[in-house]
Amino acid sequence: MGDKRSVLPLFLTLIFVIVAMLHDWTTRRRVHPTDLWDFAIRLLSGPGRAALGKAAAWPSFARMLVE
């Protein structure tokens, strides 16, 4: 995830989740569990996509899906 262009969309989507979490906290005094799961999955998906993209098997798998 060294490319700044790949980090920006991740942070932009995290902002929406954080806003939802803040809304839950201010209106209900608790954060909904789906917001926590959403935040964790989105946060971990960035490094996961970077690792998958650098894997040697990825180009052949992607080619198989397209053809």
C-alpha positions in Angstrom: 0.0 0.0 0.0 2.8 2.3 -0.8 0.9 4.0 -3.6 -1.0 7.1 -2.4 -3.7 6.5 -4.9 -4.5 3.2 -3.3 -4.6 4.6 0.2 -7.0 7.5 -0.5 -10.1 5.4 -1.4 -9.6 3.3 1.7 -9.5 6.4 4.0 -12.5 8.0 2.2 -14.6 4.9 2.9 -13.4 4.7 6.5 -14.6 8.2 7.0 -18.2 7.2 6.3 -17.9 4.3 8.7 -16.4 6.6 11.4 -19.2 9.1 10.9 -21.8 6.3 11.3 -20.0 5.2 14.5 -20.0 8.7 15.9 -23.7 9.1 15.1 -24.5 5.9 16.9 -22.4 6.9 19.9 -24.0 10.4 20.2 -27.6 9.2 19.7 -27.6 5.8 21.4 -24.5 5.9 23.6 -23.2 2.7 21.9 -21.7 1.7 18.6 -23.6 -0.8 16.5 -21.7 -4.1 16.1 -22.1 -4.0 12.3 -20.3 -0.7 12.3 -17.4 -2.2 14.2 -17.3 -5.2 11.8 -17.5 -2.9 8.8 -14.6 -0.8 10.1 -12.4 -3.8 10.9 -13.0 -5.4 7.5 -12.4 -2.2 5.5 -9.3 -1.5 7.5 -7.9 -5.0 7.0 -8.9 -5.2 3.3 -6.3 -2.6 2.3 -3.2 -4.6 3.3 -5.0 -7.7 2.2 -5.5 -6.4 -1.3 -1.9 -5.2 -1.4 -0.6 -8.6 -0.4 -2.8 -10.4 -2.9 -1.8 -8.0 -5.7 1.9 -8.8 -5.1 1.4 -12.6 -5.0 2.9 -14.5 -7.9 -0.3 -16.5 -8.5 -2.5 -13.5 -8.8 -1.9 -12.6 -12.5 -2.7 -16.1 -13.7 -5.8 -16.3 -11.5 -7.0 -12.9 -12.8 -6.3 -14.0 -16.4 -8.4 -17.2 -15.8 -11.3 -15.1 -14.5 -11.3 -12.8 -17.5 -10.9 -15.4 -20.2 
